[in-house]
Amino acid sequence: MATAYLSIGTNLEDKRRNMTTAAGLLAERVGEILVLSTLYETKPWGFESENTFLNAAVILETRLSPLELLDITKQIELEMGRKEKSDGMYKDRIIDIDILMYEDVIIQTDELTIPHPLMHKRNFVLAPLAEIAATLTHPTLKKTIGELYFSLPTV
């Protein structure tokens, strides 16, 4: 079994229901959810929208490889109504599931980068992750999630 750390976000339709549905599908298809953070309401990052986000972090145990985990998260997004992943242009989305970390594995391919390459710059990712895994060490930056979170500039 491996421990994976994911971020879940939504800013369309019934946001609480979207979060509950995504967490339920992750538990059903990926593995046991060990911890689910509080839901955080945040402003959009990287684009303008009238719709605020709900974001959370999840720690789960899985037998899936990182690529299998990626395939399942993409499938869940599509089933929930997500049209496509961001291609550098961010926009409103019914659900977004990102793999933040997978154990202390480092992967950099065209399909998947772990740890998530922007996680250390995003308050909406680090706040919920710091709530549930503050002492977890980022495998490339060699700082804890708590250290990364508290080093973010305040806006």
C-alpha angles and dihedrals in degrees: 000000000000130000116234129188117210138181121217125193140169138172105173136081117339098000097185091050090048091054093047092047093049092048091048093050091047090052091048098046108022109034146275116332105227097182135004117193128225115278111260123204110216141168119254115275120217096006143048121257139149088224118090120212133238110215134183140168126228132199113200141167117232142174090207123106117238092261092048088050090051091051092051094047090050090049091051091050092051093047090051091053106267109150101201142336119264114275095196091296110094123208143159113301138187091218139357123187118185129183104229100177138350111202104301092313119142116205128171115177135133089261102041139018119190126215091041105258097226102034094102091057098050122086091191089061100038098045095061093036092051088051092060104023109023094147095048110117120228104234097223103029092044092217128114120253088247091054091048092048095049092047092060114108114254114240 
